[in-house]
Amino acid sequence: MDHNTESTPKNGREEKKTPQNKPPYIGHTLSEAKKLATQQGFTIRVMRMNGEELVGTTDFVPTRIDVAVENDIVVPW
């Protein structure tokens, strides 16, 4: 098993825990979103802040969630 993901049973099958399978962070403050993500084994990376696109690396990290933030609130990316 990949140490960066967790498996949880769902309908008798194992499902990898990835950001796409987790509840959205939209509507939370950035600080709240980071806290929630950490509790769930993920990290948050801000890719757009108040309309300004930020630079990010192209490496794939399955437990990293890219977000956009407007006025300290996570918004749809």
DRENLO-722778 format. One record per atom (N, C-alpha, C): x, y, z; atom name. Coordinates in nm, 4 decimals, m for minus. Atoms other than C-alpha are relative to their C-alpha. Layout:
N
{rofi {X; Y; Z}; 'CA'} ...
END
This chain:
77
{rofi {0.0848; m0.1193; 0.0000}; 'N'} {rofi {0.0000; 0.0000; 0.0000}; 'CA'} {rofi {0.0880; 0.1239; 0.0000}; 'C'} {rofi {m0.0686; m0.1289; 0.0019}; 'N'} {rofi {0.1165; 0.3516; m0.0752}; 'CA'} {rofi {m0.0142; 0.0649; 0.1376}; 'C'} {rofi {0.0041; m0.0591; m0.1329}; 'N'} {rofi {0.2081; 0.5185; 0.2542}; 'CA'} {rofi {m0.0608; 0.1393; 0.0009}; 'C'} {rofi {0.0579; m0.1341; 0.0072}; 'N'} {rofi {0.0677; 0.8512; 0.1322}; 'CA'} {rofi {m0.1518; m0.0010; m0.0101}; 'C'} {rofi {0.1447; 0.0088; 0.0062}; 'N'} {rofi {m0.2877; 0.7234; 0.1059}; 'CA'} {rofi {m0.0462; m0.1033; 0.1011}; 'C'} {rofi {0.0588; 0.0973; m0.0897}; 'N'} {rofi {m0.5186; 0.5277; 0.3325}; 'CA'} {rofi {m0.1131; m0.0681; m0.0737}; 'C'} {rofi {0.1130; 0.0694; 0.0584}; 'N'} {rofi {m0.7705; 0.2654; 0.2359}; 'CA'} {rofi {m0.1112; m0.0071; 0.1024}; 'C'} {rofi {0.1153; 0.0121; m0.0870}; 'N'} {rofi {m1.1184; 0.2645; 0.3780}; 'CA'} {rofi {m0.1013; m0.0899; m0.0686}; 'C'} {rofi {0.0987; 0.0877; 0.0634}; 'N'} {rofi {m1.3829; m0.0020; 0.3209}; 'CA'} {rofi {m0.1233; 0.0776; m0.0431}; 'C'} {rofi {0.1227; m0.0611; 0.0496}; 'N'} {rofi {m1.6809; 0.1059; 0.1128}; 'CA'} {rofi {m0.0690; m0.1033; m0.0874}; 'C'} {rofi {0.0748; 0.1019; 0.0733}; 'N'} {rofi {m1.9418; m0.1409; m0.0057}; 'CA'} {rofi {0.0820; m0.1270; m0.0208}; 'C'} {rofi {m0.0785; 0.1223; 0.0088}; 'N'} {rofi {m1.7055; m0.4299; 0.0678}; 'CA'} {rofi {0.1265; 0.0127; m0.0819}; 'C'} {rofi {m0.1212; m0.0222; 0.0789}; 'N'} {rofi {m1.4333; m0.2789; m0.1485}; 'CA'} {rofi {0.0874; 0.1004; 0.0715}; 'C'} {rofi {m0.0911; m0.0994; m0.0561}; 'N'} {rofi {m1.1277; m0.0813; m0.0536}; 'CA'} {rofi {0.0089; 0.1166; m0.0961}; 'C'} {rofi {m0.0061; m0.1208; 0.0814}; 'N'} {rofi {m1.1158; 0.2756; m0.1762}; 'CA'} {rofi {0.1147; 0.0854; 0.0525}; 'C'} {rofi {m0.1114; m0.0845; m0.0426}; 'N'} {rofi {m0.7990; 0.4839; m0.1700}; 'CA'} {rofi {m0.0503; 0.1377; 0.0388}; 'C'} {rofi {0.0356; m0.1336; m0.0464}; 'N'} {rofi {m0.8259; 0.8093; 0.0213}; 'CA'} {rofi {0.0810; 0.1005; m0.0803}; 'C'} {rofi {m0.0651; m0.1027; 0.0806}; 'N'} {rofi {m0.7472; 1.0848; m0.2245}; 'CA'} {rofi {m0.0775; 0.1295; 0.0187}; 'C'} {rofi {0.0729; m0.1258; m0.0150}; 'N'} {rofi {m0.8387; 1.4530; m0.2236}; 'CA'} {rofi {m0.1351; 0.0005; m0.0703}; 'C'} {rofi {0.1252; m0.0001; 0.0743}; 'N'} {rofi {m1.1105; 1.3844; m0.4814}; 'CA'} {rofi {m0.1110; m0.0718; 0.0775}; 'C'} {rofi {0.0987; 0.0749; m0.0759}; 'N'} {rofi {m1.2838; 1.1480; m0.2351}; 'CA'} {rofi {m0.0382; 0.0689; 0.1311}; 'C'} {rofi {0.0220; m0.0678; m0.1267}; 'N'} {rofi {m1.2851; 1.3968; 0.0519}; 'CA'} {rofi {m0.0979; 0.1154; m0.0182}; 'C'} {rofi {0.0913; m0.1139; 0.0099}; 'N'} {rofi {m1.5383; 1.6668; 0.1343}; 'CA'} {rofi {0.0731; 0.1257; m0.0468}; 'C'} {rofi {m0.0649; m0.1216; 0.0486}; 'N'} {rofi {m1.4705; 2.0033; m0.0292}; 'CA'} {rofi {0.0354; 0.0945; 0.1147}; 'C'} {rofi {m0.0442; m0.1002; m0.0972}; 'N'} {rofi {m1.2957; 2.2811; 0.1580}; 'CA'} {rofi {m0.0559; 0.1372; m0.0358}; 'C'} {rofi {0.0575; m0.1260; 0.0471}; 'N'} {rofi {m1.4868; 2.5497; m0.0310}; 'CA'} {rofi {m0.0881; 0.0605; 0.1092}; 'C'} {rofi {0.0789; m0.0713; m0.0994}; 'N'} {rofi {m1.6343; 2.8112; 0.2001}; 'CA'} {rofi {0.0692; 0.0131; 0.1345}; 'C'} {rofi {m0.0768; m0.0100; m0.1243}; 'N'} {rofi {m1.3832; 2.7559; 0.4793}; 'CA'} {rofi {0.1071; 0.1072; m0.0143}; 'C'} {rofi {m0.1166; m0.0881; 0.0066}; 'N'} {rofi {m1.1167; 3.0074; 0.5704}; 'CA'} {rofi {0.1199; m0.0865; m0.0350}; 'C'} {rofi {m0.1209; 0.0746; 0.0347}; 'N'} {rofi {m0.7708; 2.9085; 0.4520}; 'CA'} {rofi {0.0534; m0.0728; 0.1221}; 'C'} {rofi {m0.0485; 0.0612; m0.1236}; 'N'} {rofi {m0.6682; 2.8399; 0.8112}; 'CA'} {rofi {m0.0838; m0.1220; 0.0377}; 'C'} {rofi {0.0880; 0.1135; m0.0297}; 'N'} {rofi {m0.9730; 2.6148; 0.8701}; 'CA'} {rofi {0.0237; m0.1137; m0.0984}; 'C'} {rofi {m0.0217; 0.1014; 0.1032}; 'N'} {rofi {m0.9153; 2.4328; 0.5398}; 'CA'} {rofi {0.1304; m0.0743; 0.0250}; 'C'} {rofi {m0.1287; 0.0649; m0.0281}; 'N'} {rofi {m0.5504; 2.3668; 0.6280}; 'CA'} {rofi {m0.0106; m0.0924; 0.1203}; 'C'} {rofi {0.0167; 0.0821; m0.1205}; 'N'} {rofi {m0.6490; 2.2363; 0.9712}; 'CA'} {rofi {m0.0776; m0.1280; m0.0329}; 'C'} {rofi {0.0790; 0.1166; 0.0397}; 'N'} {rofi {m0.9170; 2.0063; 0.8254}; 'CA'} {rofi {0.0817; m0.0957; m0.0859}; 'C'} {rofi {m0.0807; 0.0832; 0.0888}; 'N'} {rofi {m0.6831; 1.8823; 0.5541}; 'CA'} {rofi {0.1052; m0.0772; 0.0792}; 'C'} {rofi {m0.1025; 0.0654; m0.0820}; 'N'} {rofi {m0.4084; 1.8061; 0.8069}; 'CA'} {rofi {m0.0618; m0.1131; 0.0811}; 'C'} {rofi {0.0677; 0.1031; m0.0785}; 'N'} {rofi {m0.6535; 1.6131; 1.0245}; 'CA'} {rofi {m0.0356; m0.1213; m0.0851}; 'C'} {rofi {0.0386; 0.1074; 0.0905}; 'N'} {rofi {m0.7497; 1.4064; 0.7201}; 'CA'} {rofi {0.1179; m0.0572; m0.0777}; 'C'} {rofi {m0.1191; 0.0537; 0.0646}; 'N'} {rofi {m0.3918; 1.3427; 0.6078}; 'CA'} {rofi {0.0365; 0.0657; m0.1317}; 'C'} {rofi {m0.0282; m0.0714; 0.1233}; 'N'} {rofi {m0.3758; 1.6009; 0.3294}; 'CA'} {rofi {0.0721; 0.1310; 0.0283}; 'C'} {rofi {m0.0578; m0.1336; m0.0090}; 'N'} {rofi {m0.1942; 1.9254; 0.2619}; 'CA'} {rofi {m0.0719; 0.0891; m0.1005}; 'C'} {rofi {0.0633; m0.0997; 0.0876}; 'N'} {rofi {m0.3303; 2.2428; 0.1023}; 'CA'} {rofi {0.1090; 0.0821; m0.0678}; 'C'} {rofi {m0.0912; m0.0889; 0.0726}; 'N'} {rofi {m0.1464; 2.4352; m0.1682}; 'CA'} {rofi {m0.0846; 0.1055; m0.0708}; 'C'} {rofi {0.0741; m0.1105; 0.0622}; 'N'} {rofi {m0.2791; 2.7756; m0.2708}; 'CA'} {rofi {0.0599; 0.0266; m0.1381}; 'C'} {rofi {m0.0440; m0.0221; 0.1378}; 'N'} {rofi {m0.2603; 2.8128; m0.6495}; 'CA'} {rofi {m0.0517; 0.1320; m0.0566}; 'C'} {rofi {0.0485; m0.1320; 0.0395}; 'N'} {rofi {m0.4606; 3.1358; m0.6801}; 'CA'} {rofi {m0.0414; 0.0729; 0.1276}; 'C'} {rofi {0.0297; m0.0797; m0.1185}; 'N'} {rofi {m0.4802; 3.4097; m0.4167}; 'CA'} {rofi {m0.0534; 0.1349; m0.0445}; 'C'} {rofi {0.0637; m0.1271; 0.0343}; 'N'} {rofi {m0.7219; 3.7011; m0.4606}; 'CA'} {rofi {0.0143; 0.0348; m0.1480}; 'C'} {rofi {m0.0033; m0.0196; 0.1443}; 'N'} {rofi {m0.7295; 3.6551; m0.8377}; 'CA'} {rofi {0.1371; m0.0119; m0.0641}; 'C'} {rofi {m0.1365; 0.0105; 0.0531}; 'N'} {rofi {m0.3508; 3.6236; m0.8761}; 'CA'} {rofi {0.0440; m0.1459; m0.0033}; 'C'} {rofi {m0.0490; 0.1370; 0.0151}; 'N'} {rofi {m0.2228; 3.2932; m1.0159}; 'CA'} {rofi {0.1379; m0.0109; 0.0634}; 'C'} {rofi {m0.1284; 0.0230; m0.0651}; 'N'} {rofi {0.0643; 3.1522; m0.8115}; 'CA'} {rofi {0.0730; m0.1146; m0.0689}; 'C'} {rofi {m0.0826; 0.1023; 0.0637}; 'N'} {rofi {0.3508; 2.9321; m0.9285}; 'CA'} {rofi {m0.0002; m0.1254; 0.0869}; 'C'} {rofi {m0.0069; 0.1288; m0.0698}; 'N'} {rofi {0.3423; 2.5641; m0.8367}; 'CA'} {rofi {0.0853; m0.0968; m0.0790}; 'C'} {rofi {m0.0799; 0.1023; 0.0671}; 'N'} {rofi {0.5542; 2.2639; m0.9156}; 'CA'} {rofi {m0.0922; m0.0961; m0.0733}; 'C'} {rofi {0.0818; 0.0931; 0.0780}; 'N'} {rofi {0.4341; 1.9965; m1.1582}; 'CA'} {rofi {0.0067; m0.1418; 0.0533}; 'C'} {rofi {m0.0066; 0.1347; m0.0554}; 'N'} {rofi {0.5175; 1.6995; m0.9379}; 'CA'} {rofi {m0.1370; m0.0395; 0.0552}; 'C'} {rofi {0.1279; 0.0501; m0.0471}; 'N'} {rofi {0.2221; 1.4806; m0.8407}; 'CA'} {rofi {0.0135; m0.0476; 0.1435}; 'C'} {rofi {0.0062; 0.0418; m0.1399}; 'N'} {rofi {0.1495; 1.4474; m0.4699}; 'CA'} {rofi {m0.1458; m0.0362; 0.0263}; 'C'} {rofi {0.1402; 0.0414; m0.0100}; 'N'} {rofi {m0.1684; 1.2409; m0.4187}; 'CA'} {rofi {m0.0738; 0.0562; 0.1206}; 'C'} {rofi {0.0649; m0.0519; m0.1203}; 'N'} {rofi {m0.2357; 1.3919; m0.0768}; 'CA'} {rofi {0.0002; 0.1530; 0.0058}; 'C'} {rofi {m0.0025; m0.1468; 0.0044}; 'N'} {rofi {m0.1990; 1.7553; m0.1869}; 'CA'} {rofi {m0.1245; 0.0497; m0.0729}; 'C'} {rofi {0.1207; m0.0587; 0.0574}; 'N'} {rofi {m0.5073; 1.9652; m0.2594}; 'CA'} {rofi {0.0313; 0.1435; m0.0418}; 'C'} {rofi {m0.0202; m0.1351; 0.0511}; 'N'} {rofi {m0.4718; 2.2718; m0.4810}; 'CA'} {rofi {m0.1298; 0.0782; 0.0178}; 'C'} {rofi {0.1192; m0.0815; m0.0235}; 'N'} {rofi {m0.7089; 2.5537; m0.3890}; 'CA'} {rofi {0.0211; 0.1426; m0.0494}; 'C'} {rofi {0.0001; m0.1432; 0.0288}; 'N'} {rofi {m0.7995; 2.9093; m0.4811}; 'CA'} {rofi {m0.0584; 0.0677; 0.1232}; 'C'} {rofi {0.0443; m0.0729; m0.1187}; 'N'} {rofi {m0.8516; 3.1688; m0.2077}; 'CA'} {rofi {m0.0329; 0.1435; m0.0388}; 'C'} {rofi {0.0414; m0.1390; 0.0193}; 'N'} {rofi {m1.0415; 3.4975; m0.2206}; 'CA'} {rofi {m0.0369; 0.0559; 0.1366}; 'C'} {rofi {0.0280; m0.0631; m0.1298}; 'N'} {rofi {m1.0401; 3.7231; 0.0868}; 'CA'} {rofi {0.0013; m0.1008; 0.1143}; 'C'} {rofi {m0.0227; 0.1032; m0.1017}; 'N'} {rofi {m0.9160; 3.4308; 0.3030}; 'CA'} {rofi {m0.1044; m0.1119; 0.0003}; 'C'} {rofi {0.0979; 0.1060; 0.0105}; 'N'} {rofi {m1.2024; 3.2009; 0.1904}; 'CA'} {rofi {0.0345; m0.0881; m0.1202}; 'C'} {rofi {m0.0268; 0.0935; 0.1095}; 'N'} {rofi {m1.1413; 2.8870; m0.0187}; 'CA'} {rofi {m0.1214; 0.0020; m0.0932}; 'C'} {rofi {0.1043; m0.0102; 0.1026}; 'N'} {rofi {m1.3388; 2.9214; m0.3434}; 'CA'} {rofi {0.0241; m0.1044; m0.1071}; 'C'} {rofi {m0.0215; 0.0992; 0.1068}; 'N'} {rofi {m1.3917; 2.6921; m0.6446}; 'CA'} {rofi {0.1233; 0.0324; m0.0841}; 'C'} {rofi {m0.1262; m0.0139; 0.0717}; 'N'} {rofi {m1.0665; 2.6398; m0.8343}; 'CA'} {rofi {m0.0252; m0.0051; m0.1460}; 'C'} 
END
